[in-house]
Amino acid sequence: MQTYFEQYLAHHQAAIDSIPVARVERIVKLLKTCWEEDRQFFVFGNGGSAANASHFITDLGKGASDRLGKRFRCLSLNDNTAWITALGNDYSYDDVFVGQLQNYARPGDLVLTMSVSGSSPNLVKAVQWANEHELTTVALVGGKRGTLADLAHEVIAIDSVHYGRVEDAHMTICHMLCYAFMENSI
């Protein structure tokens, strides 16, 4: 009989095993093009996914950029608390990411969002806007897939609905993306 922790790790491993490597490779190619063409890369999410977005941009903007010699132009839209709260207060929480994209984004830029549910209204609104303004969109979602799975140009859905395991798998993908540049000199 497995203990709770053994069961947890078995389910965690199944979530990690559901990461489609070919799709990760496609996203690496999108990132490489973004970097080569000096385009902007935006990442955002809610809750644990917001923390993952900040962590990912730190790894990409510092670690991968240091390795490559040329800097990634990358930004986590979760990291400006004053702007997020102003947009949320004056407009709506649904506008906290789209409002920032309206200021920064240009056609050809790259957007990546993370969401376990795949249906957070603020993420959906930002991805819809990005699609309408000729940005390339990527969504990392959980097993429910949600609206984002239908909207984004590239989607990776983790085969789990457990928030912790999906967020861990998303961060694994983010590390794979960063380390593809840091260890392989793509």
VOBA-1610 file (N, C-alpha, C; in pm, whole numbers, padded with zeros to 5 digits, always signed):
BEGIN
Met+00084-00118+00000Met+00000+00000+00000Met+00088+00125+00000Gln+00062+00214-00096Gln+00142+00336-00106Gln+00098+00438-00001Thr+00198+00511+00049Thr+00166+00621+00139Thr+00112+00738+00057Tyr+00057+00836+00125Tyr+00009+00957+00057Tyr+00120+01018-00028Phe+00238+01027+00027Phe+00348+01093-00043Phe+00395+01012-00164Glu+00395+00881-00153Glu+00429+00797-00268Glu+00325+00813-00378Gln+00197+00819-00340Gln+00090+00841-00438Gln+00104+00979-00502Tyr+00135+01080-00418Tyr+00152+01216-00470Tyr+00262+01217-00576Leu+00375+01157-00544Leu+00487+01156-00639Leu+00454+01077-00765Ala+00379+00971-00753Ala+00340+00893-00872Ala+00251+00977-00962His+00156+01049-00903His+00069+01137-00982His+00149+01255-01041His+00244+01304-00964His+00331+01413-01011His+00411+01366-01132Gln+00467+01248-01124Gln+00545+01195-01236Gln+00458+01177-01360Ala+00333+01134-01341Ala+00241+01120-01455Ala+00216+01256-01521Ala+00204+01361-01440Ala+00184+01495-01496Ala+00308+01538-01576Ile+00425+01515-01522Ile+00549+01549-01592Ile+00560+01468-01721Asp+00524+01341-01713Asp+00531+01255-01832Asp+00435+01298-01941Ser+00333+01376-01907Ser+00237+01421-02008Ser+00284+01542-02088Ile+00402+01595-02056Ile+00456+01709-02130Ile+00495+01662-02271Pro+00434+01720-02374Pro+00467+01680-02511Pro+00595+01750-02559Val+00702+01675-02568Val+00833+01730-02601Val+00831+01802-02736Ala+00761+01750-02834Ala+00757+01814-02966Ala+00696+01953-02958Arg+00598+01971-02872Arg+00538+02105-02857Arg+00632+02199-02785Val+00705+02147-02687Val+00806+02230-02620Val+00909+02276-02722Glu+00950+02186-02811Glu+01047+02222-02916Glu+00992+02331-03007Arg+00862+02327-03038Arg+00802+02433-03122Arg+00806+02568-03049Ile+00782+02565-02919Ile+00786+02690-02843Ile+00928+02743-02835Val+01026+02655-02822Val+01167+02698-02825Val+01196+02770-02956Lys+01145+02717-03066Lys+01166+02782-03197Lys+01101+02920-03201Leu+00982+02933-03142Leu+00917+03065-03136Leu+01000+03162-03053Leu+01053+03113-02940Leu+01139+03197-02856Leu+01267+03237-02928Lys+01323+03144-03002Lys+01447+03174-03076Lys+01421+03282-03180Thr+01310+03271-03252Thr+01274+03373-03351Thr+01251+03507-03283Cys+01182+03506-03171Cys+01158+03629-03093Cys+01291+03694-03057Trp+01384+03614-03008Trp+01515+03663-02968Trp+01594+03715-03089Glu+01596+03637-03198Glu+01672+03677-03317Glu+01619+03806-03378Glu+01487+03823-03375Glu+01425+03941-03436Glu+01408+04057-03338Asp+01464+04041-03218Asp+01458+04144-03115Asp+01314+04185-03082Arg+01228+04086-03078Arg+01088+04109-03043Arg+01071+04098-02892Gln+00958+04148-02845Gln+00926+04144-02702Gln+00854+04014-02669Phe+00884+03957-02553Phe+00820+03835-02503Phe+00751+03868-02370Phe+00621+03844-02365Phe+00539+03872-02246Phe+00490+03742-02186Val+00495+03732-02052Val+00447+03615-01980Val+00360+03662-01865Phe+00251+03587-01837Phe+00162+03625-01727Phe+00072+03510-01686Gly+00023+03518-01564Gly-00070+03420-01508Gly-00124+03471-01376Asn-00209+03393-01313Asn-00268+03428-01183Asn-00218+03334-01075Gly-00209+03382-00952Gly-00173+03297-00838Gly-00037+03232-00855Gly-00034+03099-00842Gly+00092+03025-00860Gly+00150+03043-00998Ser+00063+03059-01097Ser+00110+03082-01234Ser+00175+03220-01248Ala+00131+03316-01166Ala+00197+03447-01165Ala+00339+03434-01112Ala+00354+03356-01006Ala+00488+03332-00952Ala+00575+03260-01054Asn+00517+03162-01123Asn+00592+03092-01228Asn+00634+03187-01340Ala+00545+03280-01376Ala+00577+03377-01481Ala+00698+03462-01440Ser+00698+03510-01316Ser+00810+03591-01267Ser+00939+03511-01267His+00932+03388-01218His+01049+03300-01212His+01103+03273-01353Phe+01013+03241-01445Phe+01051+03212-01584Phe+01123+03331-01646Ile+01068+03450-01631Ile+01129+03568-01692Ile+01265+03598-01630Thr+01280+03571-01501Thr+01410+03588-01437Thr+01513+03494-01499Asp+01474+03368-01515Asp+01566+03270-01573Asp+01600+03304-01718Leu+01502+03344-01794Leu+01523+03375-01936Leu+01599+03507-01952Gly+01554+03609-01880Gly+01612+03742-01895Gly+01753+03755-01841Lys+01785+03677-01738Lys+01919+03681-01684Lys+02001+03561-01728Gly+01958+03441-01686Gly+02037+03320-01712Gly+02060+03291-01859Ala+01952+03284-01936Ala+01965+03253-02079Ala+02033+03369-02153Ser+01997+03492-02117Ser+02058+03608-02182Ser+02208+03614-02155Asp+02249+03584-02031Asp+02392+03583-01998Asp+02466+03480-02084Arg+02407+03366-02102Arg+02471+03257-02177Arg+02484+03292-02324Leu+02380+03358-02378Leu+02377+03387-02521Leu+02457+03511-02560Gly+02473+03603-02467Gly+02543+03727-02498Gly+02452+03835-02553Lys+02344+03796-02613Lys+02242+03890-02660Lys+02122+03873-02567Arg+02063+03984-02526Arg+01958+03981-02425Arg+01822+03948-02484Phe+01743+03871-02408Phe+01602+03854-02439Phe+01529+03980-02394Arg+01438+04029-02476Arg+01350+04138-02436Arg+01224+04071-02381Cys+01221+04052-02249Cys+01114+03973-02188Cys+01062+04043-02063Leu+00933+04021-02038Leu+00867+04091-01929Leu+00755+04006-01872Ser+00753+03993-01739Ser+00639+03932-01671Ser+00540+04043-01639Leu+00420+04031-01692Leu+00318+04134-01667Leu+00260+04124-01527Asn+00309+04032-01447Asn+00266+04018-01308Asn+00347+04104-01213Asp+00452+04165-01258Asp+00549+04223-01166Asp+00534+04372-01135Asn+00436+04440-01193Asn+00414+04580-01162Asn+00284+04593-01082Thr+00296+04580-00952Thr+00180+04580-00863Thr+00099+04709-00875Ala+00166+04822-00883Ala+00094+04949-00891Ala+00008+04955-01018Trp+00065+04912-01130Trp-00009+04916-01255Trp-00125+04817-01253Ile-00100+04697-01203Ile-00206+04595-01194Ile-00322+04646-01109Thr-00291+04705-00994Thr-00399+04751-00907Thr-00470+04873-00963Ala-00399+04958-01034Ala-00464+05073-01099Ala-00560+05026-01208Leu-00516+04934-01291Leu-00603+04881-01396Leu-00722+04807-01336Gly-00696+04727-01233Gly-00805+04653-01168Gly-00905+04745-01101Asn-00857+04850-01037Asn-00944+04944-00968Asn-01021+05035-01064Asp-00952+05090-01162Asp-01014+05189-01251Asp-01096+05126-01362Tyr-01061+05003-01401Tyr-01134+04934-01508Tyr-01197+04808-01452Ser-01118+04701-01452Ser-01166+04571-01406Ser-01046+04480-01391Tyr-01056+04380-01303Tyr-00948+04283-01291Tyr-00926+04211-01424Asp-01029+04202-01505Asp-01017+04139-01637Asp-00920+04215-01728Asp-00887+04340-01694Asp-00804+04426-01778Asp-00658+04437-01733Val-00619+04366-01628Val-00485+04389-01572Val-00371+04348-01665Phe-00396+04256-01756Phe-00291+04215-01850Phe-00310+04280-01987Val-00431+04283-02035Val-00456+04345-02165Val-00418+04493-02162Gly-00441+04560-02050Gly-00406+04701-02038Gly-00256+04724-02056Gln-00176+04633-02004Gln-00031+04644-02021Gln+00011+04611-02164Leu-00051+04508-02222Leu-00019+04475-02361Leu-00050+04591-02454Gln-00157+04662-02426Gln-00195+04776-02511Gln-00086+04881-02513Asn-00010+04894-02405Asn+00100+04990-02400Asn+00228+04939-02465Tyr+00257+04810-02446Tyr+00388+04757-02484Tyr+00392+04676-02613Ala+00288+04600-02641Ala+00295+04497-02745Ala+00286+04554-02886Arg+00354+04485-02976Arg+00353+04519-03118Arg+00332+04391-03199Pro+00279+04403-03319Pro+00264+04284-03404Pro+00397+04210-03415Gly+00389+04077-03408Gly+00509+03995-03415Gly+00568+03958-03281Asp+00524+04025-03174Asp+00571+03990-03040Asp+00513+03855-02999Leu+00563+03802-02889Leu+00525+03670-02840Leu+00466+03680-02701Val+00354+03608-02679Val+00285+03606-02551Val+00277+03462-02503Leu+00306+03439-02375Leu+00285+03308-02314Leu+00209+03328-02184Thr+00100+03254-02168Thr+00026+03259-02044Thr+00015+03119-01986Met+00003+03114-01854Met-00011+02986-01783Met-00138+02991-01700Ser-00216+02883-01706Ser-00340+02875-01631Ser-00381+02730-01613Val-00402+02688-01490Val-00446+02551-01466Val-00585+02530-01524Ser-00676+02625-01501Ser-00814+02611-01550Ser-00825+02640-01699Gly-00740+02729-01748Gly-00747+02769-01889Gly-00859+02864-01920Ser-00928+02914-01820Ser-01046+02998-01846Ser-01049+03128-01767Ser-00941+03169-01707Ser-00940+03294-01630Ser-00972+03411-01722Pro-01075+03490-01690Pro-01118+03597-01781Pro-01008+03697-01818Asn-00920+03730-01723Asn-00815+03828-01755Asn-00712+03770-01852Leu-00687+03641-01845Leu-00594+03577-01938Leu-00658+03562-02076Val-00784+03520-02076Val-00857+03504-02202Val-00864+03636-02277Lys-00896+03744-02205Lys-00907+03876-02269Lys-00773+03920-02328Ala-00665+03896-02256Ala-00532+03936-02305Ala-00492+03855-02429Val-00520+03725-02429Val-00486+03641-02544Val-00573+03678-02664Gln-00700+03705-02641Gln-00787+03750-02752Gln-00731+03877-02815Trp-00695+03973-02731Trp-00640+04100-02780Trp-00510+04074-02857Ala-00425+03990-02801Ala-00297+03960-02867Ala-00320+03898-03005Asn-00413+03806-03014Asn-00444+03745-03144Asn-00495+03849-03243Glu-00581+03937-03197Glu-00638+04042-03284Glu-00533+04141-03330His-00422+04151-03258His-00316+04248-03290His-00189+04181-03341Glu-00204+04061-03396Glu-00098+03991-03468Glu+00023+03952-03383Leu-00001+03919-03257Leu+00102+03861-03173Leu+00087+03710-03181Thr+00193+03638-03155Thr+00187+03492-03146Thr+00157+03457-03001Thr+00061+03365-02980Thr+00017+03333-02845Thr+00041+03186-02811Val+00084+03165-02688Val+00111+03032-02634Val+00038+03021-02501Ala-00027+02906-02475Ala-00093+02882-02347Ala-00047+02748-02290Leu-00007+02751-02165Leu+00019+02630-02089Leu-00100+02614-01995Val-00174+02505-02009Val-00298+02485-01934Val-00297+02347-01868Gly-00402+02324-01787Gly-00421+02195-01722Gly-00516+02108-01802Gly-00555+01998-01742Gly-00638+01898-01809Gly-00776+01944-01850Lys-00828+02048-01787Lys-00958+02102-01829Lys-00948+02180-01958Arg-00827+02221-01994Arg-00794+02295-02116Arg-00855+02436-02115Gly-00983+02449-02105Gly-01049+02579-02098Gly-01045+02656-02228Thr-01090+02779-02222Thr-01101+02868-02338Thr-00965+02895-02402Leu-00861+02907-02320Leu-00727+02938-02372Leu-00679+02833-02471Ala-00716+02708-02449Ala-00673+02601-02539Ala-00732+02618-02678Asp-00846+02684-02687Asp-00907+02711-02816Asp-00856+02839-02881Leu-00800+02928-02802Leu-00757+03059-02852Leu-00611+03066-02894Ala-00524+03007-02815Ala-00380+03024-02836Ala-00333+02950-02961His-00231+03006-03024His-00172+02943-03143His-00102+02812-03109Glu-00034+02810-02996Glu+00035+02690-02947Glu-00016+02662-02806Val-00049+02536-02779Val-00104+02496-02649Val-00033+02372-02599Ile+00000+02374-02470Ile+00043+02252-02402Ile-00054+02232-02286Ala-00124+02120-02287Ala-00217+02084-02181Ala-00158+01969-02100Ile-00141+01992-01972Ile-00091+01889-01881Ile-00208+01799-01842Asp-00185+01669-01842Asp-00291+01572-01815Asp-00316+01558-01665Ser-00364+01668-01606Ser-00400+01670-01464Ser-00484+01794-01439Val-00568+01790-01336Val-00642+01909-01295Val-00599+01954-01155His-00499+01888-01100His-00445+01920-00968His-00357+02044-00981Tyr-00394+02151-00910Tyr-00325+02278-00927Tyr-00175+02269-00904Gly-00132+02205-00796Gly+00010+02197-00766Gly+00087+02121-00871Arg+00034+02008-00914Arg+00105+01927-01013Arg+00111+01997-01149Val+00001+02062-01188Val+00002+02133-01317Val+00099+02251-01311Glu+00095+02327-01202Glu+00189+02440-01190Glu+00334+02392-01191Asp+00361+02279-01125Asp+00497+02222-01128Asp+00536+02181-01270Ala+00443+02120-01343Ala+00472+02080-01482Ala+00496+02203-01570His+00417+02308-01548His+00438+02432-01624His+00576+02489-01596Met+00618+02488-01470Met+00751+02540-01438Met+00859+02451-01498Thr+00834+02321-01504Thr+00929+02232-01571Thr+00944+02271-01718Ile+00832+02300-01783Ile+00837+02345-01923Ile+00916+02475-01933Cys+00890+02569-01843Cys+00962+02697-01845Cys+01112+02674-01829His+01150+02583-01740His+01292+02552-01724His+01348+02485-01850Met+01271+02397-01911Met+01316+02335-02036Met+01342+02442-02142Leu+01253+02540-02152Leu+01269+02647-02250Leu+01395+02727-02222Cys+01417+02763-02097Cys+01536+02842-02061Cys+01664+02764-02083Tyr+01664+02640-02034Tyr+01787+02562-02042Tyr+01819+02515-02182Ala+01721+02516-02271Ala+01751+02489-02411Ala+01849+02593-02464Phe+01836+02716-02415Phe+01928+02823-02456Phe+02055+02821-02370Met+02041+02790-02242Met+02155+02796-02152Met+02253+02680-02171Glu+02202+02562-02205Glu+02289+02446-02213Glu+02318+02403-02357Asn+02234+02441-02449Asn+02255+02398-02587Asn+02303+02510-02678Ser+02309+02632-02629Ser+02347+02748-02710Ser+02272+02750-02842Ile+02143+02746-02832Ile+02056+02743-02952Ile+02079+02867-03037
//
